[in-house]
């Protein structure tokens, strides 16, 4: 019995060992199954190629300022005369004066020799007058220009040049004379530029520019040598412009005509034209990149020289006023620039955020005016534009379905005039009150300031002049208006006088703008003007003290 039990126990122990071994095998199998996918993933990973060490590109060193320009800068440190400076720069010492004073220059102690300077209103003057907004009677004025220089590598450098002067005013032969004592020159830092800066002055000779262009472009070199007359006034400017605006050559080769006026040098580019060209073009290797407008515009205007027309089409297309088909129709119908500007203005008018006209509705409206009111398109466009603008000012919805545009225009013009008079009377009142402190009476004459807007209208009616149009200038403090009267007849005008904020008499006329021939009146005005200036100086001192 005991042997049987031992046998059974041994069998049980064997079975237990086997079952335990199976459980252990299953656990190991599960562990192996869990690890297996990880091992497979590791084997499936593809190693990325090692990155090659990046080679840093060395930045191109900026070009150095040419020695010629350094020498010029050194020259500015010394006291030099305008004559010496102009000789050194190879330019004519022409100065542009943009006002109607009698002007002459006198030497300063820091200058060598007397200076004889020319006065002109030419835009190509060496130095341009920079208006001084100061209201002092003796002040410093400035004349400026931008010097440009092209080096051997066709890099264009520029630096602003300023001539400082001391201006003195004196009364001479019935008008004010402004005398300038030249004080010093100031030359700014030389910098590279990619566009012409106005006012412009080029330092290179024509032969130097031709040599630079020959290295840069055979096309431009052949053009200037064969087709551009050597004596053209704008030739140097044109060559500088082609160096700073290289896309001009690309456009000429592509058949566009407006850059030709730059290349041939027959006329000088003004600031407005340069601005329009920069709005239209940018640097690029082909017209698609160069033009800042769609092909629908630049492909149609290929033979157009006027940059104003280009800018109008560009803006109208950009704002959605016209589409590609309308660009072609407008160009074929040869609508002039003035009409295009008026159409663009009308299409831009809105009421409550909605456009008043589309292109088709505007054309239908113009046809209706022509057919039923006998108003041609040329006459209707300015009339309609002015009417819409007056409605905008008065915040009134325009009537575009009426039977008379002229009647609607005249009614709105009357309402606008009444509104403007009310506003102007309010704005003028403060200025008129301030001017009253300069009233003056002596002997048989008196001078008094304008009292209000109605007083200004009465003066214009009595004197048959345009002084009523000075209301805005009076309100803004740009002009002071005074009336000379006889003491025994204070309501009857004799002379109308305009004075600027510096106390200078700008103009003085009798009725119908006739000059003053009475010596007593002239001497009285001179004495009053002296008192006026003294009172102005005292008023400034009091203002500063406060």
Phi, psi and omega per residue, in radians:
X1 nan -0.819 3.111
X2 -1.061 -0.641 3.116
X3 -1.161 -0.667 -3.137
X4 -1.138 -0.748 -3.131
X5 -1.119 -0.727 3.103
X6 -1.072 -0.670 3.135
X7 -1.150 -0.762 3.141
X8 -1.113 -0.715 3.135
X9 -1.091 -0.685 3.121
X10 -1.151 -0.664 3.101
X11 -1.127 -0.710 -3.131
X12 -1.140 -0.738 3.108
X13 -1.097 -0.675 3.119
X14 -1.137 -0.752 3.133
X15 -1.114 -0.676 -3.138
X16 -1.146 -0.716 3.112
X17 -1.091 -0.714 -3.126
X18 -1.118 -0.763 -3.110
X19 -1.164 -0.672 3.103
X20 -1.137 -0.686 3.103
X21 -1.107 -0.667 3.138
X22 -1.138 -0.736 3.132
X23 -1.096 -0.725 3.115
X24 -1.108 -0.698 3.124
X25 -1.105 -0.700 3.140
X26 -1.118 -0.747 3.114
X27 -1.068 -0.769 3.119
X28 -1.100 -0.667 3.125
X29 -1.116 -0.730 3.108
X30 -1.094 -0.751 3.104
X31 -1.057 -0.725 3.134
X32 -1.138 -0.675 3.136
X33 -1.139 -0.651 3.124
X34 -1.167 -0.658 -3.089
X35 -1.393 -0.414 -3.024
X36 -1.010 -0.850 -3.119
X37 -1.059 -0.615 -3.140
X38 -1.115 -0.734 3.134
X39 -1.124 -0.675 -3.131
X40 -1.141 -0.745 -3.131
X41 -1.078 -0.745 3.139
X42 -1.066 -0.677 3.136
X43 -1.230 -0.487 -3.065
X44 -1.449 -0.265 -3.111
X45 -1.169 2.255 3.127
X46 -1.686 2.201 -3.120
X47 -1.247 2.298 3.110
X48 -1.355 2.527 3.113
X49 -1.138 2.491 -3.125
X50 -1.147 2.413 -3.140
X51 -1.244 2.392 3.091
X52 -1.360 2.555 -3.135
X53 -1.098 2.179 -3.114
X54 -1.239 2.359 3.120
X55 -1.633 2.004 -3.135
X56 -1.244 2.232 3.121
X57 -1.408 2.305 3.122
X58 -1.305 2.319 3.128
X59 -1.209 2.441 3.135
X60 -1.182 2.282 -3.138
X61 -1.235 2.318 -3.136
X62 -1.132 2.573 -3.126
X63 -1.121 2.569 -3.138
X64 -1.515 2.659 3.134
X65 -1.114 2.250 -3.122
X66 -1.048 2.655 -3.104
X67 -1.071 -0.582 3.135
X68 -1.024 -0.750 -3.122
X69 -1.247 -0.620 3.058
X70 -1.088 -0.671 3.102
X71 -1.145 -0.654 3.113
X72 -1.151 -0.719 3.108
X73 -1.084 -0.677 3.121
X74 -1.139 -0.604 3.133
X75 -1.109 -0.599 -3.108
X76 -1.144 -0.359 -3.123
X77 -1.269 -0.351 -3.141
X78 -1.679 2.707 3.074
X79 -1.318 1.962 -3.111
X80 -2.207 2.793 3.105
X81 -1.586 2.830 3.118
X82 -1.113 -0.592 3.124
X83 -1.113 -0.805 3.123
X84 -1.117 -0.724 3.141
X85 -1.109 -0.784 -3.129
X86 -1.142 -0.606 3.068
X87 -1.158 -0.680 3.141
X88 -1.190 -0.601 -3.121
X89 -1.558 -0.089 -3.120
X90 1.077 0.739 3.104
X91 -2.253 2.764 3.107
X92 -1.446 2.338 -3.077
X93 -1.323 1.068 -3.135
X94 -1.673 2.322 -3.131
X95 -2.082 2.393 -3.126
X96 -1.680 2.146 3.081
X97 -1.909 2.134 -3.044
X98 -1.760 0.512 3.101
X99 -2.579 2.976 -2.931
X100 -1.751 0.640 3.055
X101 -1.497 2.734 2.888
X102 -1.319 2.196 -2.992
X103 -2.187 2.358 2.939
X104 -2.586 2.741 -3.065
X105 -1.940 2.546 3.086
X106 -2.217 2.678 -3.099
X107 -1.273 2.587 3.052
X108 -1.738 2.876 -3.108
X109 -1.108 -0.433 -3.108
X110 -1.534 0.072 -3.115
X111 -1.847 2.717 3.126
X112 -1.867 1.935 3.084
X113 1.545 2.839 3.131
X114 -1.362 2.552 -3.123
X115 -1.866 2.200 3.043
X116 -1.923 1.867 -3.052
X117 -1.934 2.552 3.107
X118 -1.620 2.487 3.088
X119 -1.868 2.386 -3.091
X120 -2.724 2.846 3.036
X121 -1.875 0.209 -3.118
X122 -1.165 2.487 3.129
X123 -1.342 -0.236 -3.131
X124 -1.701 0.334 3.117
X125 -1.106 2.634 -3.115
X126 -1.067 -0.839 3.133
X127 -2.118 2.380 3.130
X128 -1.845 2.433 3.124
X129 -1.213 2.298 3.072
X130 -1.829 1.980 -2.997
X131 -1.032 2.317 3.111
X132 -1.680 2.027 -3.099
X133 -1.476 0.082 3.099
X134 -1.191 2.575 -3.132
X135 -1.820 0.294 3.123
X136 -1.422 2.720 -3.092
X137 -1.417 -0.479 3.089
X138 -2.208 1.929 -3.029
X139 -2.549 3.053 3.110
X140 -1.606 2.335 3.057
X141 -2.019 2.750 -3.072
X142 -2.226 2.515 3.004
X143 -2.110 2.327 -3.010
X144 -2.258 2.804 2.971
X145 -2.779 2.995 3.063
X146 -2.110 2.004 3.124
X147 -1.391 2.356 3.108
X148 -2.148 2.489 -3.137
X149 -2.562 2.277 3.109
X150 -1.788 2.205 -3.140
X151 -1.536 -3.055 -3.059
X152 -1.108 -0.478 -3.117
X153 -1.623 0.289 3.111
X154 1.175 0.320 2.991
X155 -1.406 2.356 -3.128
X156 -1.833 2.175 -3.139
X157 -1.868 2.655 3.058
X158 -2.514 2.729 3.042
X159 -2.677 2.383 3.108
X160 -1.318 2.374 3.119
X161 -2.037 2.273 -3.128
X162 -2.196 2.302 3.011
X163 -1.876 2.093 3.124
X164 -1.622 2.360 -3.136
X165 -2.312 2.714 3.071
X166 -1.866 2.074 -3.044
X167 -1.743 2.329 3.058
X168 -2.141 2.514 -3.094
X169 -1.968 2.439 3.097
X170 -2.565 2.633 3.135
X171 -1.547 2.185 -3.066
X172 -2.578 2.123 3.073
X173 0.957 0.753 3.042
X174 1.451 0.087 3.083
X175 -2.642 2.918 -3.090
X176 -1.491 2.419 3.082
X177 -1.948 2.335 3.102
X178 -1.860 2.075 -3.140
X179 -1.861 2.330 -3.100
X180 -1.912 2.211 2.948
X181 -1.775 1.994 -3.108
X182 -1.253 2.270 -3.033
X183 -1.823 -0.976 -3.052
X184 -2.803 2.913 3.010
X185 -1.970 2.555 3.060
X186 -2.311 2.163 3.125
X187 -1.948 2.190 3.141
X188 -1.303 -3.111 -3.113
X189 -1.310 2.465 3.115
X190 -1.321 2.277 -3.138
X191 -2.397 2.676 3.036
X192 -1.285 2.534 3.119
X193 -2.393 2.628 3.094
X194 -2.011 0.276 3.006
X195 -2.721 2.686 -3.101
X196 -1.257 2.371 3.106
X197 -1.892 2.284 -3.135
X198 -1.826 2.582 -0.040
X199 -1.165 2.557 -2.916
X200 -1.909 2.480 2.990
X201 -2.552 2.081 -3.131
X202 -1.672 2.357 -3.082
X203 -1.659 -0.353 -3.135
X204 -1.317 2.609 2.977
X205 -1.370 2.867 -3.141
X206 -1.082 -0.694 3.139
X207 -1.128 -0.674 3.103
X208 -1.103 -0.760 3.134
X209 -1.126 -0.707 3.104
X210 -1.061 -0.728 3.130
X211 -1.120 -0.698 3.121
X212 -1.160 -0.749 -3.122
X213 -1.175 -0.583 3.116
X214 -1.062 -0.669 3.099
X215 -1.254 -0.576 -3.027
X216 -1.440 -0.757 -3.034
X217 -2.661 2.072 3.098
X218 -1.185 -0.558 3.139
X219 -1.094 -0.862 3.142
X220 -1.170 -0.649 3.137
X221 -1.075 -0.821 3.131
X222 -1.121 -0.644 -3.140
X223 -1.097 -0.884 -3.092
X224 -1.176 -0.567 -3.131
X225 -1.301 -0.616 -3.009
X226 -1.745 -0.655 -2.953
X227 -1.933 -0.410 -3.073
X228 -1.642 2.044 3.131
X229 -1.051 2.473 -3.044
X230 -1.164 -0.496 -3.034
X231 -1.595 0.086 -3.094
X232 -1.051 2.366 -3.077
X233 -1.107 -0.668 -3.058
X234 -1.647 0.258 -3.035
X235 -1.119 -0.802 -3.126
X236 -1.118 -0.771 3.125
X237 -1.062 -0.701 3.140
X238 -1.090 -0.687 -3.134
X239 -1.214 -0.701 3.052
X240 -1.069 -0.706 -3.093
X241 -1.152 -0.660 3.115
X242 -1.231 -0.410 3.069
X243 -1.343 -0.665 -3.129
X244 -1.481 -0.431 -3.127
X245 -2.098 1.319 -3.045
X246 -1.115 -0.328 -3.134
X247 -1.183 -0.286 3.118
X248 -1.038 -0.762 3.121
X249 -1.088 -0.729 3.132
X250 -1.062 -0.747 -3.113
X251 -1.202 -0.640 3.107
X252 -1.138 -0.755 3.109
X253 -1.117 -0.526 -3.136
X254 -1.410 -0.099 3.057
X255 1.764 0.108 3.106
X256 -1.400 2.425 -2.974
X257 -1.652 -0.449 -3.043
X258 -1.114 -0.510 3.096
X259 -1.219 -0.247 -3.123
X260 -1.093 -0.549 3.120
X261 -1.197 -0.331 3.035
X262 -1.388 -0.770 -3.048
X263 -1.241 -0.709 -3.018
X264 -1.325 -0.306 3.039
X265 1.237 0.285 -3.114
X266 -1.304 -0.358 3.111
X267 -2.468 2.775 -3.115
X268 -1.608 2.385 3.099
X269 -1.292 2.243 3.083
X270 -1.593 2.953 -3.089
X271 -1.074 -0.670 3.140
X272 -1.114 -0.707 -3.133
X273 -1.185 -0.697 3.093
X274 -1.107 -0.703 3.122
X275 -1.099 -0.759 3.132
X276 -1.118 -0.689 -3.138
X277 -1.166 -0.655 3.115
X278 -1.247 -0.514 3.035
X279 -1.175 -0.570 -3.035
X280 -1.539 -0.613 -2.965
X281 -2.148 2.759 3.030
X282 -2.551 3.019 -3.122
X283 -1.147 2.448 3.137
X284 3.137 2.937 -3.078
X285 -1.754 -0.181 3.127
X286 -2.601 2.820 -3.074
X287 -0.983 -0.602 -3.116
X288 -1.065 -0.649 3.137
X289 -1.473 -0.629 -3.051
X290 -1.183 -0.823 -3.052
X291 -1.357 2.384 3.083
X292 -1.596 0.534 3.110
X293 -2.492 2.992 -3.054
X294 -1.317 2.766 3.090
X295 -1.054 -0.488 3.110
X296 -1.025 -0.486 -3.140
X297 -1.594 -0.945 -2.996
X298 -1.255 -0.393 3.087
X299 -1.293 -0.547 -3.135
X300 -1.382 -0.660 -3.055
X301 -1.580 0.378 -3.044
X302 -1.008 -0.628 -3.079
X303 -1.718 0.229 -3.115
X304 -1.640 2.265 -3.116
X305 -1.605 -0.493 -3.021
X306 -1.319 2.036 -3.135
X307 -1.216 -0.432 3.069
X308 -1.137 -0.671 3.095
X309 -1.141 -0.764 3.087
X310 -0.984 -0.816 -3.093
X311 -1.159 -0.645 3.115
X312 -1.122 -0.842 3.124
X313 -1.084 -0.712 -3.137
X314 -1.062 -0.827 -3.103
X315 -1.191 -0.722 -3.120
X316 -1.161 -0.651 3.117
X317 -1.249 -0.687 -3.105
X318 -1.144 -0.667 -3.113
X319 -1.501 0.029 3.075
X320 1.400 0.228 3.128
X321 -1.275 -0.491 3.087
X322 -2.380 2.687 3.078
X323 -1.930 -3.018 -3.059
X324 -1.072 -0.743 -3.125
X325 -1.128 -0.684 -3.131
X326 -1.216 -0.556 3.074
X327 -1.025 -0.818 3.140
X328 -1.152 -0.736 -3.139
X329 -1.123 -0.756 3.127
X330 -1.087 -0.733 -3.108
X331 -1.168 -0.702 3.137
X332 -1.178 -0.626 -3.113
X333 -1.354 -0.084 3.061
X334 0.970 0.864 3.050
X335 -1.215 2.255 -3.070
X336 -1.311 2.952 -3.047
X337 -1.075 -0.711 -3.105
X338 -1.098 -0.766 3.125
X339 -1.175 -0.634 3.094
X340 -1.085 -0.754 3.122
X341 -1.083 -0.728 3.139
X342 -1.164 -0.733 3.102
X343 -1.091 -0.761 3.137
X344 -1.078 -0.706 3.122
X345 -1.133 -0.746 -3.126
X346 -1.158 -0.742 -3.136
X347 -1.172 -0.345 3.124
X348 -1.538 -0.143 -3.134
X349 -1.284 2.429 -3.133
X350 -2.331 2.803 2.999
X351 -2.432 2.152 -3.058
X352 0.992 0.646 3.077
X353 1.403 0.053 -3.123
X354 -2.030 2.429 3.138
X355 -1.146 2.460 -3.135
X356 -1.355 -0.506 -3.111
X357 -2.402 2.531 2.819
X358 -1.779 3.049 -3.128
X359 -1.065 -0.797 -3.093
X360 -1.167 -0.728 -3.137
X361 -1.188 -0.574 3.079
X362 -1.160 -0.759 3.126
X363 -1.107 -0.704 3.113
X364 -1.126 -0.696 -3.137
X365 -1.150 -0.740 3.121
X366 -1.132 -0.668 3.082
X367 -1.105 -0.682 -3.136
X368 -1.175 -0.696 3.086
X369 -1.097 -0.695 3.133
X370 -1.162 -0.675 -3.042
X371 -1.409 -0.734 -2.993
X372 -1.850 -0.326 -3.135
X373 -2.087 0.032 3.103
X374 0.987 0.687 3.082
X375 -1.955 2.028 -3.128
X376 -1.222 2.870 3.136
X377 -1.057 -0.702 -3.139
X378 -1.091 -0.637 3.125
X379 -1.433 -0.588 -3.038
X380 -1.276 -0.637 -3.047
X381 -1.057 -0.905 3.111
X382 -1.146 -0.579 3.127
X383 -1.139 -0.790 -3.133
X384 -1.196 -0.713 -3.135
X385 -1.093 -0.782 3.138
X386 -1.136 -0.688 3.136
X387 -1.094 -0.786 3.141
X388 -1.146 -0.639 3.125
X389 -1.178 -0.700 3.111
X390 -1.157 -0.657 3.077
X391 -1.092 -0.668 3.119
X392 -1.139 -0.736 -3.133
X393 -1.109 -0.655 -3.115
X394 -1.613 0.016 3.134
X395 0.986 0.834 3.140
X396 -2.052 2.449 3.108
X397 -1.254 2.184 -3.139
X398 -1.176 2.570 3.048
X399 -1.708 1.943 3.109
X400 -1.889 0.123 3.120
X401 -2.039 0.243 -3.134
X402 -1.357 3.101 -3.093
X403 -1.799 0.052 3.125
X404 -2.695 1.829 3.112
X405 -1.180 -0.666 -3.120
X406 -1.111 -0.722 3.129
X407 -1.123 -0.796 3.121
X408 -1.074 -0.679 3.127
X409 -1.113 -0.804 -3.090
X410 -1.169 -0.680 3.106
X411 -1.106 -0.785 -3.133
X412 -1.177 -0.609 3.104
X413 -1.121 -0.704 3.110
X414 -1.126 -0.780 3.127
X415 -1.095 -0.685 3.131
X416 -1.151 -0.719 -3.127
X417 -1.106 -0.754 3.116
X418 -1.111 -0.737 3.122
X419 -1.139 -0.716 -3.130
X420 -1.144 -0.688 3.119
X421 -1.099 -0.693 3.113
X422 -1.107 -0.800 -3.137
X423 -1.134 -0.759 -3.098
X424 -1.135 -0.668 3.129
X425 -1.088 -0.691 3.115
X426 -1.176 -0.757 -3.107
X427 -1.192 -0.602 -3.094
X428 -1.296 -0.458 -2.960
X429 -1.005 -0.760 -3.136
X430 -1.103 -0.777 -3.131
X431 -1.132 -0.705 -3.130
X432 -1.136 -0.716 3.109
X433 -1.088 -0.684 -3.131
X434 -1.215 -0.614 -3.118
X435 -1.264 -0.375 -3.067
X436 -1.060 -0.391 -3.134
X437 -1.230 -0.162 3.114
X438 -1.742 0.133 3.080
X439 -1.082 2.556 -3.025
X440 -2.599 2.428 3.119
X441 -2.395 2.357 -3.126
X442 -2.731 2.119 3.111
X443 1.132 -2.146 -3.052
X444 -1.633 -0.115 -3.073
X445 -2.036 2.763 3.011
X446 -2.502 2.664 3.031
X447 -2.167 2.229 3.107
X448 -2.311 2.679 3.113
X449 -1.358 2.759 3.044
X450 -1.079 2.433 -3.042
X451 -1.539 -0.760 -3.108
X452 -2.820 -3.037 -3.070
X453 -1.163 -0.682 3.122
X454 -1.128 -0.644 3.092
X455 -1.109 -0.671 3.110
X456 -1.146 -0.721 3.109
X457 -1.127 -0.675 3.121
X458 -1.129 -0.690 3.098
X459 -1.097 -0.760 3.130
X460 -1.091 -0.643 -3.142
X461 -1.231 -0.726 3.140
X462 -1.184 -0.768 -3.030
X463 -1.560 -0.159 -3.116
X464 0.958 0.864 3.110
X465 -2.268 -3.024 -3.033
X466 -1.817 0.419 -3.060
X467 -1.128 -0.394 3.111
X468 -1.069 -0.461 -3.133
X469 -1.328 -0.066 -3.120
X470 -1.583 0.128 -3.088
X471 -1.006 -0.792 -3.132
X472 -1.119 -0.712 3.129
X473 -1.152 -0.622 3.091
X474 -1.159 -0.807 -3.123
X475 -1.074 -0.615 -3.123
X476 -1.481 -0.081 3.135
X477 1.397 0.239 -3.137
X478 -1.458 -0.441 3.135
X479 -2.394 2.525 3.031
X480 -2.016 2.154 -3.068
X481 -1.907 2.279 3.134
X482 -2.268 2.670 3.129
X483 -2.056 2.253 3.047
X484 -1.648 2.219 -3.126
X485 -2.318 2.878 2.963
X486 -1.477 2.510 -3.099
X487 -1.050 -0.650 -3.104
X488 -1.392 -0.240 3.088
X489 -2.296 1.223 -3.036
X490 -1.219 -0.226 -3.131
X491 -1.729 -0.024 -3.128
X492 -1.854 2.095 -3.070
X493 -1.318 2.487 3.081
X494 -2.027 -0.906 -3.123
X495 -2.386 2.419 3.013
X496 -1.810 2.263 -3.041
X497 -2.151 2.320 3.005
X498 -1.940 2.277 3.120
X499 -2.146 2.439 3.095
X500 -1.511 2.988 -3.080
X501 -1.075 -0.286 3.109
X502 -1.505 -0.056 -3.141
X503 1.581 0.127 3.129
X504 -1.503 2.405 3.084
X505 -1.351 2.039 -3.124
X506 -1.445 -0.770 3.105
X507 -2.752 2.639 3.097
X508 -2.596 2.091 -3.068
X509 -2.427 2.667 3.001
X510 -1.523 -2.923 -3.107
X511 -1.034 2.558 -3.134
X512 1.039 0.496 3.126
X513 1.010 0.635 3.096
X514 -1.487 2.494 3.139
X515 -1.202 2.777 -3.138
X516 -1.436 2.175 3.130
X517 -1.977 -0.023 3.131
X518 -1.557 2.069 -3.076
X519 -1.139 -0.652 -3.126
X520 -1.101 -0.701 3.117
X521 -1.148 -0.758 -3.126
X522 -1.064 -0.791 -3.130
X523 -1.173 -0.646 3.094
X524 -1.099 -0.728 3.141
X525 -1.118 -0.678 3.127
X526 -1.129 -0.721 3.127
X527 -1.164 -0.739 3.118
X528 -1.101 -0.694 -3.128
X529 -1.121 -0.601 3.090
X530 -1.154 -0.734 3.102
X531 -1.134 -0.712 3.128
X532 -1.005 -0.778 -3.122
X533 -1.144 -0.725 3.128
X534 -1.088 -0.734 3.120
X535 -1.155 -0.613 3.092
X536 -1.119 -0.740 3.125
X537 -1.107 -0.747 3.121
X538 -1.106 -0.710 3.134
X539 -1.102 -0.648 3.123
X540 -1.192 -0.691 3.122
X541 -1.114 -0.745 3.106
X542 -1.110 -0.676 3.141
X543 -1.143 -0.721 3.121
X544 -1.169 -0.667 -3.128
X545 -1.128 -0.610 3.114
X546 -1.241 nan nan
